[in-house]
Amino acid sequence: MDDTLFAASLETLCRERLGGDGPLTGLQRLSGGASMQSWRFGWGDEPLILRRMPEGLSGDDAAIESASLSLDGQADVIERAGEHGVMVPAVRARLRPEDGLGEGFIMACAAGEALPQVLLRDPAYGDALAGLPRQWAEQLAAIHAISPGRLPAELPCRSPAEMVAELEQRWHSLGGVSPIYALAFGWLEHALPDPVEPSLCHGDFRMGNLLLTPDGLSAVLDWELAHLGDPVQDLAFGCIPSWRFGHYDQMLGGFAQPGAMLQHYEALTGHAVDPARFRFWLVYSCLWWGVCCLVMADIWRRSEREGPERLVIGRRASEVEIDLLLMLSDDLPSPQAPMPWPQAEHATENGVPSGAALIGAVSGWLDAQIADQASGHARFEAKVAINALGMAARDAAMGPGFAALQQHRLADIGMDAGTLRKRLRCEPGSVTRMQHDHLRRLAVENCLIDQPRYAGLAVARQLWTSPL
């Protein structure tokens, strides 16, 4: 939609639904939001946020779940949560078809900062982070205590077995080929916990979806993955490596260990958290995010949307390979020798420039001339483009060599890639030392191309290359 028409339609909605004369000011799309758009604006003196489904997408595209919650359903859940003491911004208006703005709702703009890159680095938030484990537990306890009878009937509700099966089916539909993902699916199937009485789960409770001021937590955001299920899933979700934002050793959101949060939760609810159940949901959530990455790439292909953001997220699936192997290390045989770290340097060039050199040159120019001079969402998009070019350059320079090494290792194992993948899926407890060695090297090679500065890669290098 044209920007002028979008602003005019939003102004008409506010005048009719919120009252007053405005004016509409400061309309700005917030950075990120590959699955859902967020816009900040002012109506008169009131700061507001518009949550909106991107054009060309449906609810089924926006999340892994086959029965994902509509934006109207999200608004219902937010209102119920607020009534039960959960810190949520008030829903101010819901979009209607006649508004011409698609599916979504307008909510109050709570004070605070959500960007983990700011929260984890700025000393001003030190006290807020120190108290966050307790508030984290308090909010989840309040969410889980809401009676399902007061919630929208459309809320998805599935057992752990059904969730694993649906996730694996989606992975196959996306052409999933990673033997490490196959191993994780097999592990999950063998580690399934017993079903529990379903509770409301936020589904995406993590750093990035929490607003903080220097005084502490101010709001819980982004309810699009809300569902009925095992509350321990919510406790584990915010602890997966992808939500630690570079602080890999701090399991809870990159700022703490989960022990204090779990103790507070147990004291508030009277329910002990079983470590085996927590670990199951930790592995599941990590694998879920990996499949989510593939979903983002698939959305880009099917909707022919501009910009590389979803494709870049798709390549983050290799980070999850590293994370899964680190998580499952206690169930895998120790290799006989430390792993030799792959050479990641580009070859010295002369003569006709290679494709990798051309891509690198364009990336450097974009970084120096475009990204540094842009601001807001334009700067974010420029940085995403630079990241995409870096992946392409490394793929061109290192991909063929890594592929040849992988074929040699498979020949030594005596299996082709498909046979190994099936064996790992069906017999996750029978992984050999040679197979484990191949999986480690494969994960490292993939991540060196996609995200060479990923924090988990540095952890893997320290653990896997050290003397055993």
N, C-alpha and C positions, 0 to 999 in steps of 0.2 A: 504494500500500500504506500502511496505517495506520502511523504512526511507531512506536508501541509494538510492533506485530507485526514491523516491519522490524528494530528493535533486538533483539527476542527471537530472530528467525531468525538474525541475524548472530552473536549470542552463542552460539547452539547450534552454528553452523558452526565458530566459533573453538575452542570446547571440544573438539569432535570431531576437528578437523583440525590444530589448532595445539597442543593439549594445555594443561595448566594449568587453574587455576580463575578466571583473569581477575583482576579483573572487567573488563567492557566499560565504557569511560569516554570522555567527551568526543566522542561521535558528532556530527559536524558536516559538513554539505555545504559543499564549497568553492565560492567564487564562480565564475561563468562556467560553462562546460561545456554549451553549447547542443547539442552532438552526442553528448557522453558525460559521465556523471556521475562525480564524484570525491568520496569521503567520507573524512575523516580521523577516526581513533578510536584508542583505546589498548586493548591486551589485556594486562592486567597491567602490566608495566613497558615493554612494547614498543610504540612508535608505528607505526601501520600506515595504509595507504591502500587503500580499496576502489574499483576501477575497474569501472563497471557501465553496461550499456546502459539508457537511460531506458525506463520502462514505455511500451509502445505503439509502440516503434520497433524496426526490424530493422537488420541490418548494412547493407543496401542504402540505408537512409535516412540512415545516419550519415556517409556520404562520397559524393563524386561517383562514384568508381569503381564500375563495374557488378559487379566481383568483389572488393568490399572485404574486408579481412582480418577474420576472426572474432576475438572476444576471446580464445578459446583459442589461435588462431594467433598473436595478438599476444604472448601469454605465452610461446609457443614461441620466437618471434623474440627476445624480451627475454632469455630464458635463453641462447640461442646467442650473442647479442651480449655478454653478461656473460662468457662463456667466452673471448671473443676480446679482452678488455681494454676494452670499451666501458663507460662509467660508467653503469650502470643499477641501479635498486633490485632486490633479489632478489624473485622471485615466491615467495610463502609458501603460497598455497592457491588453488585454482580452484573457481569456483562450479559446482554440479551441479544438475540439474533438481529433485532432491528437497530442495534447500536452500530453495526458494521465493523466491529472490532474483533470479532471472533469469540473464542471461549476464554473466560478468565474472570477475575474479580479485582476490586480495588480495596486495599487495606491501609491502615494507618502506618506511617513510617516511624518505626521505633528508633530511639537514639542508640547509637553504638557502632562498632566496627565489626565486620564479619570476616575480612580477609585474614586467613591464618598467617600469611607472609608478614602482615603488620603486627598481629597480636603476639606472635611468637618471638618477635625481634624488638619491639618497642618496650623499653623499661616502664613506660607509663601503665602498662597492663600487667605488671608483675604481681601486684596484690590480687587482681581479678583472677589471674590464672591460679594463684595459690588457693583461692577459695572455690575454684571451679569444680573440682572433684565432688565436693559436697552438693553444690547446686546441680551438677550433672545428675547425680543420684536422685535428688529431690524431684527434678522435672520428670525423669523417667518413671519414678515411683508414682507420681501423680497421673501420668499418661496411662500407665498400666492398670490403675485403679478405676478408670472410667468404665462404667457398665456397657457392654456391647449393645444392650437393648436401647441405649440412647444414641446410637451411632447409625450412619446411613446403611441401609440394607445392601448397598452395592459394594461395601468393603470386602475385598478378597479375603478368603479364609481357606488355607490349605495346610496339610500336615507336612512335617519335614520331608518325608518320602516323596510327597507330591511336588514339593518345591524343588528338590534335587532332580526329579525326573523331568519337570518342565524346563528347568535350566539347561539340562543336558540336551533335551530336544531342540531348544532354541540354539544351542551351540552347534549342533549338527546342521540345522537349517541355514546357519551362517557359514557353512563350509569349514567348521572347526577341524584343525589338523594337528594341534599341538599335543605331543605325547605327554607333556607335563600336565595339561588340563585333563587328559584322559586318565592319568594316574590319580589326580585329585578327585575326579568323579567316582572312581573305584573306591578310593579311601572313604569318601563320604557315604557311599552306599553301605559299607561295612561298619561305619561308626554312627549310624542313625540313632538318635535318642528317641526315647518313648514320647509319644504325643502328650501335650499338656492341655489344660483348659485354656482356650484361646483368650488372649487379652489384646487390647488395642496396642499396636506397635507403631511408632513413628515411621520406622523403616529407613530413615536417612539421618539419624541423629549423630552428628559429627561436627568437627571443626569445619567452618565454612558455611554451616547452616545455623550457627549460633551467633547472636549479636552480643557483644560485650562492651561495656564502658569501663573506665578505670575503677569503678566501684563494684563491678561484677556483671553477671549475666543479665541481659535486659530483654531478650526475646528468643524464642525457638521458631525457626523459619522452615519453609519448604516441606510441605506435608504431602507431596504428590505420591509418595510410596507408602502411605499409611495403609495398614491392613490389620487383620486379626491373626494372631499367631503366638509364637513362643516369646515371652518377654526377654529371655536371655539373648535372643537375636539382636535386640536393640542394644543390650549391654556390650556385645562383642563388636557390633558394626563400627563404632567409632574408634576401635582399636586396630583396625587393619592397616598395613603399612602405607597404603595410598593416602590415608587421612592423617599421616604424621608429618607431612609437608617438609621432608628433609631431615627431621629429627628422629631418625629411625630407632634410636635406642629408647625413646620415650613413647611407650606403647599407647597410652591414652592421649590421642590427639596431638602428639608431638610435644606435650608439656609435662606429662607425669606418667607414673605407672598406674595400672588400673586397681591396685589393691585397695587404696583408700576409698575410691568410688564404690567398689563392690561392697566394702564393709558398711558404708553409709546406706547403700541400697538394701542390704540384708537387714540392717537395724530398722529401717523405715517400713519394710514390707513384711518382715518376719519370715522371709523365704531365703534359705541358703542357696548360693549359686554353685552348682555342680561344675568342677573344673573340666570334666570331660564334655559336658554339654556346652560350656563356654568355648572350648577348643573347636568343637564341631562347627559352631556358628562362626567362629573366626575364620576357619578354612572356607566354609561356604560363602561368607561375605567377600572374602578375597577373590574367590573364583567367580562369584557373581559380578564383581567389578570388572574382571577380565572379559567376561561375556558382554557386559555393558559396553566396553570399548569397541568390540566388534559390531554391536548394534549401531553405535554412532556412525561407523564407517558405512554400514548398510543403508542407513537413513540417507546419507549423502548420495550414495549411488542411485537409490530409488527415486529420490525427490529432485535430483539434479540442482541442488542448492549451491549458491555461490560461496566461495571461501573455503579454506582448507581445514577449519577448526575440527570438524567431525572426523576427517581423515587422520589428522594428527592424534586425536584421542584414540582412534583405532589402532595406531601403532603402539600405544601404551600397554597393549595386551602382553607385550614381552616383559614389562616390569613385573607383572603378576606371576610369570614363570619363575622369576628369581624368588619372589615372596613365597610361593607355594613350596618350592624346594627347601627353603630355609625353615618354613613351618613344619614340614613333614620329615625333617632330617632325622628325628629320633626313631622313625619307623622305616628308615632306609639303611642299607648296609654301608658301612664306612668304606670309601675307596682305599685301595692298597697304597696309594702314594698321593702326595699333594698334586693339585691340578696345575699344569702349566698355563699361565695367563696368555690369551691370544694377543698377537701383535695388532694394534689398532691404528698404527701410523699409516698415512697415505704414502704411496710410492712417490719418489722424486720424479718430477716431470721435466721433459724437454720436448722440443718439436711442437707438433700440433697439440693444442690444449685438450685435455680429456674432458669428458662430460662432468666428472666430479669437480675439476678445476673451474669450469664455467659456472656450475651451480654455486660453488663456494664464493666466487667473485660477486655474483648477483646478491647472494645472502649478505655479504659484507657491505655492499653498497646500500642495500635496504636498511641495514642496521644503522649505518652512519648518516644516511641522508633522509630517510623517511621516518623510521621508528622514533629516533631521538627528537624529531621536530613535531611529532604528532602528540595528541593528548586524548584522554578518555578512551572510548571504545575503539577509535581508529588506531591508537597506539597499541592496544591489546591485539587487534587483528594483525597489525604489522609484525608484532613479535611472534604470533602464531605462524605467519607466513615464513618468517626467518627460521623458525624451528622446523617447519616442513621441508625447507630447502636443505637444512643441515642433514635431516634424515635421508633425503634423496642423494646427497653427495656421498655420505658414508655408505649407503647401499650400493652405489655405483663403484666405489673404491674397494670395499671390503666384502660385499655380498658374494661375488663369484668364488673367492678364495674360501670363505666360510662354508659355502655350499659343497665344495669339493671335499673339505675336511669331514663334513657330516656324512657324505656318502662313503668315505673310507671307514669311518667308525661303524656305520651300519653293516658294512661288509664284514668287519671283524666280529660284530655281534652275531652275524648270520641271519639277519632279518631285514626286510625292506621297511620303510617308514610306516606303512599301513599295518603290517603284521605286528611291529613293535607297539604301535598305538593300541591295537586290540588286546595284546597280551597284558599291557599295563592296566588297561581298563578292567579286564576280567580277573586279573591276578595281582592286585596291588601289593600283596604281601610277599610276592615272589620275585621282587626286583633283584637283579644280580649286581655285583660290584661294577661290572663292565657297562651295564645299562645305566646305572646311576651316574657313572663317570660321563657317559654320553649326554645324559640329560643336563648335567651341570654345564658342560661345555656348550651345549646348544643354547641354553638359557643365557649364558654370558655372551655368546656371539650375537644373538638376537638383540640383547639389550645394548651392547656396544654400538650397534647400528642405530637403534631407535632412541635411547636415552642414556648416553655414556656418562652423564653426571647424576644418574639416579642414585639416591642414598643407599638403597638396598644392594646395588652393584658393588659399592665400596665395602659393605659388610660381607658380601659373598667372597670378595677377593681376599679379605683378611682371614676368613675362616677356611676357605677352600685351598688357598695356596700355602698356608702355614704347615709346618711339619706336623704330621699326625701323631 
